[in-house]
Structures are given as C-alpha cells and as structure tokens.
Amino acid sequence: MSAEPTHTADTPVDTGPPPGADVTLPISAVADRTGISPSTLRVWQRRYGLGATRTSPGGHRRYGADDVRRIEAAQRLVGQGVSAADAARVVLAAQAPAPPTDGDVYPGTATLWTADDELVLPLAADPAAHRLGAAAMNLDGPLVRTLMQQYLDRHGVVATWEAVLRPVLAAIGRHWADLPLGIAVEHMVSHIATTVLAETASRVDARQAPAVLLSSHPGEEHVLPLLVLAAALGERGDVAAVLDPRLSPAEAPPGVDVVVVFVLLPQFAETAALDAFGPSALIAAGPGWNRAELPARVHHVDDVQGALDLIVDLTRTVGA
C-alpha cells in the first residue's frame, strides 16, 4: 500500500487542465521524447531546478510545453559540450531579464554562473563562448587555450573573434571590477588570445615583405583587434607587420601598400597623425574615429571582416 503524497503550500498542484490549456506530460513521455532517462530528468530537477513546474493530484511530475522546451534547449547545449549545470542555468536565466549592472540592462542576455561568480553573456552566444567564459572564471589557463585553439582550428580567426573571444571579453570588461580576481581573468584571456593569434599570424613565410602595416596610438592599450586582423591576414597567406606604438611611422617597414590605424577611444583619434604614413592607402579602424572628421582619402571600418575585405580591394588596386 503506497503512502499518500505530501504537499506544502509551495507545491504546485495540477487539478486538471482548464479548457484550452496545454496538455501536460508525465516524466515517462518526456523521457521518450528527449531520450533522457527518467533518473536523469529527476536529477536535473533536484540539482538545477530544471524540470516539471506542475504535479498531478497524485503528486507526480507533469511537464508543460515550456518545461519540455527548456529541457530540449539544455539538452542541445549539453550535446555541444556545455556542462549540465551551466546548460540548466543558461536556459533558466532566459526566463527573466539579466540582472542590471551599473544601471544598464543588457536585453537578450543570460547569466552563466561559475561557482559564486557571475558572467553575463548574450543568450544566443555560441556554446563555446560559455565554455570559455566558465574556464576563464576558474582561471584555468590551459583549458582557455585549448578551447580557443580548437575553435580557431575549426572555424578560423574571424569567427573565433566574433563568436567567442569578443563576447567573453566584453562580458568580463563589463563586470571585472565586481568579480573576484576580475583583472586577473581579463589579463589571462587577453594574454592567451595574444599568444594564440600571434602563432597563427606567424605561420606565413617570414621572408615575404609585409604588404600591410597595422598601427595604433601610443596611448591605446586595447590593441587585440589589431592582432586579430594580423592573424586573419596570416590565415590567408598575407604578411602584416604590427608597428610598436612607441615607434614613429618613419620606423615602419618600407613599401607597404596599406596602413591600418586602430583607435578604440576617441581621445586617441588624431587625424593629423595619419599624414605621417605617407602615400600608402590608409584605413582608420575602430569605433574611436569620427568618420566625418577623416580626410577624404582615408577609409573607415569598424569590424575585422570589413577591414579584411577593404584590404583585399586596396591591395588589388595598388597592384593593378
């Protein structure tokens, strides 16, 4: 003889669906539909709060359509290498807006929790970004490098930057002051990214004369996008020289066809400094430039792919 189920005031009780309501499913039906065993579904509910939001009059779990959709979403993330705990947290966080930070609200974001730390990533971010973010928050440098290199090998430089590195670095940048060891996390990811990208850029024949010069203002510390561009050019077999910002344009390698000057912060956007690069085709890259203030001969781009496409067009024009 089975014991009567117990209920508390907080236990949702399903007394039968009202007319027009979604039909709820027992755990066995959800297991058949998803291929996830009933025992695993029970673990997901007990450990992560991901599961049925109703119970039958007899005390059994009943899954609504939204419950099943959340489970299937978590299942897809797990299938792509995200841990069950992180997958559940990402999916459950999608039910409500992400917590505001410094007065800002980031619509369409989900919160990825690692231990007691918080990192806000776009809800639609690639699962690899979530994995990289979790590894970074744990200061697991070897795993960060492995994840970065694996994605780079499969998808290339531009996709790695746009889908993984940029979202993670942006999230860390928004929260580094509030995170334990936030500065260490940001420096670790930036350092590993710099190393991995430099290795990619160096695969081209070093005996080739550089066709492209990449430069920035001496005070500009955020030069990772330049390294991304150098690696993306190296991936295509093109040699790019990165000018140390402490050096003057006169010390740049001679004979380059295209010069890219990157500026992130508006205070470093000195249009007069562009003239020092001589007759080469000039590209002002980055959000710090005011397009309206640039000389007519200077092109402007604000993304890596746009810079790559423009460099190809300009080098082809110079070589014609």
C-alpha positions as CSV (number, residue, x, y, z in Angstrom):
1,M,0.0,0.0,0.0
2,S,1.6,3.3,-1.1
3,A,1.8,6.3,1.2
4,E,-0.3,9.4,0.5
5,P,1.9,12.1,-1.2
6,T,2.5,15.1,1.0
7,H,2.1,18.7,-0.3
8,T,3.3,22.0,1.1
9,A,1.8,25.5,0.4
10,D,4.5,26.0,-2.2
11,T,3.9,22.7,-4.1
12,P,2.2,23.4,-7.5
13,V,-0.8,21.1,-7.8
14,D,-2.4,20.3,-11.1
15,T,-6.1,19.6,-10.6
16,G,-6.6,19.0,-14.3
17,P,-6.1,21.3,-17.3
18,P,-8.7,24.0,-17.8
19,P,-10.3,24.3,-21.3
20,G,-7.7,25.4,-23.8
21,A,-4.7,24.8,-21.5
22,D,-1.6,23.0,-22.7
23,V,-1.7,19.2,-22.1
24,T,0.9,18.2,-19.5
25,L,3.1,15.1,-19.9
26,P,4.3,12.5,-17.4
27,I,8.1,12.0,-16.9
28,S,8.0,8.8,-19.0
29,A,6.6,10.6,-22.0
30,V,9.3,13.4,-21.7
31,A,11.9,10.7,-21.5
32,D,10.6,9.0,-24.6
33,R,10.5,12.3,-26.5
34,T,14.0,13.6,-25.5
35,G,15.9,10.3,-25.0
36,I,16.9,11.5,-21.5
37,S,16.3,8.8,-18.9
38,P,13.8,9.5,-16.1
39,S,16.5,9.3,-13.5
40,T,18.5,12.0,-15.2
41,L,15.4,14.2,-15.5
42,R,14.9,13.8,-11.8
43,V,18.5,14.7,-11.1
44,W,18.2,17.8,-13.3
45,Q,15.1,18.9,-11.4
46,R,16.6,18.2,-8.0
47,R,20.0,19.7,-8.6
48,Y,19.4,22.5,-11.0
49,G,15.7,23.3,-10.8
50,L,15.2,22.4,-14.5
51,G,12.1,20.2,-14.8
52,A,8.4,20.0,-14.3
53,T,6.6,23.0,-12.9
54,R,3.4,21.1,-12.0
55,T,2.4,18.0,-10.2
56,S,-0.7,15.8,-10.7
57,P,-3.2,15.3,-7.9
58,G,-1.4,12.1,-7.1
59,G,1.9,14.0,-6.6
60,H,3.6,13.0,-9.9
61,R,5.6,15.4,-12.1
62,R,3.8,16.9,-15.0
63,Y,5.7,18.7,-17.8
64,G,4.1,21.5,-19.7
65,A,5.2,22.6,-23.2
66,D,7.5,25.3,-21.8
67,D,9.1,22.8,-19.5
68,V,9.9,20.4,-22.3
69,R,11.3,23.2,-24.5
70,R,13.7,24.2,-21.7
71,I,14.8,20.6,-21.3
72,E,15.4,20.3,-25.0
73,A,17.3,23.5,-25.1
74,A,19.6,22.4,-22.2
75,Q,20.0,19.0,-24.0
76,R,21.3,20.8,-27.1
77,L,23.8,22.7,-25.0
78,V,25.0,19.6,-23.3
79,G,25.4,17.9,-26.7
80,Q,27.7,20.7,-27.7
81,G,29.9,20.3,-24.6
82,V,28.4,22.6,-22.0
83,S,28.1,21.0,-18.6
84,A,24.6,20.1,-17.4
85,A,24.8,22.6,-14.6
86,D,25.8,25.5,-16.9
87,A,23.2,24.5,-19.5
88,A,20.4,24.5,-17.0
89,R,21.5,27.9,-15.6
90,V,21.7,29.4,-19.1
91,V,18.2,28.1,-20.0
92,L,16.6,29.0,-16.8
93,A,18.1,32.5,-16.9
94,A,16.4,33.1,-20.2
95,Q,13.0,33.2,-18.4
96,A,13.8,36.6,-16.9
97,P,15.9,39.6,-17.8
98,A,19.6,39.5,-16.8
99,P,20.3,41.5,-13.6
100,P,21.2,45.1,-14.3
101,T,24.8,46.2,-13.9
102,D,25.9,49.8,-13.2
103,G,22.4,51.0,-14.2
104,D,22.5,49.2,-17.6
105,V,20.2,46.5,-18.8
106,Y,21.5,44.1,-21.5
107,P,18.5,42.7,-23.3
108,G,18.7,39.2,-24.7
109,T,21.4,38.0,-22.2
110,A,21.7,35.0,-20.0
111,T,23.7,34.6,-16.8
112,L,26.4,32.0,-16.7
113,W,27.3,31.2,-13.1
114,T,30.6,29.5,-12.2
115,A,31.0,28.9,-8.5
116,D,29.9,32.2,-6.9
117,D,30.9,34.4,-9.8
118,E,28.8,35.8,-12.5
119,L,29.4,36.5,-16.1
120,V,26.7,37.9,-18.4
121,L,26.9,36.6,-22.0
122,P,24.4,37.1,-24.8
123,L,21.7,34.4,-24.7
124,A,22.4,33.5,-28.3
125,A,26.2,33.2,-27.7
126,D,28.0,30.2,-29.1
127,P,28.2,27.4,-26.6
128,A,32.0,27.6,-27.0
129,A,31.8,31.2,-25.5
130,H,30.0,29.8,-22.5
131,R,32.7,27.1,-22.1
132,L,35.5,29.6,-22.5
133,G,33.9,32.0,-20.0
134,A,33.5,29.3,-17.4
135,A,37.1,28.3,-17.8
136,A,38.3,31.9,-17.6
137,M,36.3,32.5,-14.4
138,N,38.0,29.4,-12.9
139,L,41.4,30.9,-14.0
140,D,42.0,27.6,-15.9
141,G,44.6,28.9,-18.4
142,P,45.3,25.6,-20.1
143,L,41.7,24.9,-20.7
144,V,41.1,28.5,-22.0
145,R,44.0,28.0,-24.5
146,T,42.7,24.6,-25.6
147,L,39.1,25.8,-26.2
148,M,40.4,28.8,-28.1
149,Q,42.7,26.8,-30.3
150,Q,40.1,24.2,-31.0
151,Y,37.6,26.8,-32.1
152,L,40.2,28.6,-34.2
153,D,41.3,25.4,-35.9
154,R,37.7,24.6,-36.9
155,H,36.2,28.0,-37.7
156,G,39.1,30.4,-38.4
157,V,40.2,33.7,-36.9
158,V,37.3,36.0,-37.7
159,A,34.6,33.5,-36.4
160,T,36.7,32.9,-33.2
161,W,36.9,36.6,-32.6
162,E,33.2,37.4,-33.3
163,A,31.6,34.3,-31.8
164,V,33.8,33.5,-28.8
165,L,36.6,36.0,-27.8
166,R,34.7,39.3,-28.3
167,P,31.6,38.3,-26.3
168,V,33.6,36.8,-23.5
169,L,36.0,39.8,-23.3
170,A,33.1,42.2,-23.4
171,A,31.3,40.4,-20.6
172,I,34.4,40.4,-18.5
173,G,35.0,44.0,-19.2
174,R,31.5,44.9,-18.0
175,H,32.0,43.1,-14.7
176,W,35.7,42.9,-14.0
177,A,35.5,45.4,-11.1
178,D,32.7,43.4,-9.4
179,L,34.3,40.0,-9.9
180,P,36.8,38.4,-7.6
181,L,40.1,38.4,-9.5
182,G,38.4,40.2,-12.3
183,I,41.6,41.9,-13.6
184,A,43.4,38.6,-13.5
185,V,40.7,36.9,-15.5
186,E,40.7,39.7,-18.2
187,H,44.6,39.7,-18.4
188,M,44.7,35.9,-18.6
189,V,42.2,35.7,-21.5
190,S,43.9,38.6,-23.3
191,H,47.4,37.2,-22.9
192,I,46.3,33.7,-24.1
193,A,44.4,35.2,-27.1
194,T,47.5,37.3,-28.0
195,T,49.7,34.2,-27.9
196,V,47.4,32.0,-29.9
197,L,46.8,34.8,-32.5
198,A,50.5,35.5,-32.8
199,E,51.1,31.9,-33.6
200,T,48.5,32.0,-36.3
201,A,50.0,35.2,-37.9
202,S,53.5,33.7,-37.8
203,R,52.6,30.7,-40.0
204,V,53.1,32.7,-43.2
205,D,56.5,32.8,-44.9
206,A,58.5,35.4,-42.9
207,R,60.7,36.1,-46.0
208,Q,57.7,37.9,-47.6
209,A,57.8,41.6,-47.4
210,P,54.7,42.9,-45.4
211,A,52.0,44.4,-47.6
212,V,50.0,45.7,-44.7
213,L,51.1,47.8,-41.7
214,L,49.0,47.7,-38.5
215,S,49.4,50.5,-36.1
216,S,47.7,52.2,-33.1
217,H,48.1,55.3,-31.0
218,P,50.9,55.1,-28.3
219,G,48.3,55.5,-25.6
220,E,45.9,52.9,-26.9
221,E,46.2,49.8,-24.8
222,H,43.4,47.8,-26.4
223,V,45.1,46.5,-29.5
224,L,43.8,42.9,-29.5
225,P,41.6,43.7,-32.6
226,L,44.9,44.6,-34.5
227,L,46.3,41.2,-33.6
228,V,43.1,39.5,-34.7
229,L,43.4,41.3,-38.1
230,A,47.1,40.3,-38.4
231,A,46.2,36.6,-37.7
232,A,43.3,36.8,-40.1
233,L,45.6,38.1,-42.8
234,G,48.2,35.4,-41.9
235,E,45.5,32.8,-42.3
236,R,45.0,34.0,-45.9
237,G,48.8,33.9,-46.5
238,D,49.3,37.7,-46.3
239,V,52.1,39.2,-44.2
240,A,51.2,42.1,-41.9
241,A,53.6,44.0,-39.8
242,V,52.4,45.3,-36.4
243,L,54.1,48.6,-35.6
244,D,55.1,49.0,-31.9
245,P,53.0,52.0,-30.9
246,R,56.1,53.5,-29.2
247,L,57.8,53.8,-32.6
248,S,57.2,56.6,-35.1
249,P,55.8,55.9,-38.6
250,A,59.2,56.7,-40.0
251,E,60.5,53.4,-38.4
252,A,57.8,51.3,-40.2
253,P,58.9,48.7,-42.8
254,P,59.1,50.4,-46.2
255,G,57.0,49.7,-49.2
256,V,53.7,48.6,-47.5
257,D,50.6,49.0,-49.7
258,V,48.0,49.5,-46.9
259,V,48.3,51.1,-43.4
260,V,45.6,50.4,-40.8
261,V,45.5,52.7,-37.8
262,F,43.3,51.3,-35.0
263,V,41.7,53.6,-32.4
264,L,39.2,52.4,-29.7
265,L,38.9,55.5,-27.6
266,P,38.1,58.9,-29.2
267,Q,40.8,60.8,-27.3
268,F,43.4,59.0,-29.3
269,A,41.8,59.7,-32.7
270,E,44.4,62.2,-34.1
271,T,43.6,62.7,-37.8
272,A,46.8,64.8,-38.3
273,A,48.9,61.7,-37.3
274,L,47.6,59.8,-40.4
275,D,49.6,62.1,-42.7
276,A,52.9,60.6,-41.2
277,F,52.2,57.3,-43.0
278,G,52.9,58.8,-46.4
279,P,51.3,57.8,-49.7
280,S,50.1,54.3,-48.6
281,A,46.4,53.6,-48.7
282,L,45.0,54.4,-45.3
283,I,42.3,52.7,-43.2
284,A,41.1,54.2,-39.9
285,A,39.8,51.3,-38.0
286,G,37.8,51.1,-34.8
287,P,35.0,53.0,-33.1
288,G,37.2,55.8,-31.8
289,W,37.3,57.5,-35.1
290,N,34.7,60.1,-36.2
291,R,34.1,59.3,-39.9
292,A,33.0,62.9,-40.6
293,E,36.4,64.2,-39.5
294,L,38.6,61.9,-41.5
295,P,40.4,63.2,-44.7
296,A,38.7,62.2,-47.9
297,R,41.5,59.7,-48.8
298,V,41.1,57.8,-45.6
299,H,38.8,54.8,-45.5
300,H,36.9,53.8,-42.3
301,V,35.9,50.4,-41.0
302,D,34.7,49.2,-37.6
303,D,34.9,45.4,-37.9
304,V,37.5,42.8,-38.7
305,Q,35.7,41.3,-41.7
306,G,35.2,44.7,-43.2
307,A,38.9,45.6,-42.7
308,L,39.9,42.3,-44.4
309,D,37.6,42.9,-47.4
310,L,38.8,46.5,-47.7
311,I,42.5,45.5,-47.5
312,V,41.9,43.0,-50.3
313,D,40.3,45.6,-52.5
314,L,43.0,48.2,-51.8
315,T,46.0,45.9,-52.3
316,R,44.4,44.7,-55.6
317,T,44.1,48.4,-56.7
318,V,47.7,49.2,-55.7
319,G,48.9,46.1,-57.6
320,A,46.9,46.9,-60.7
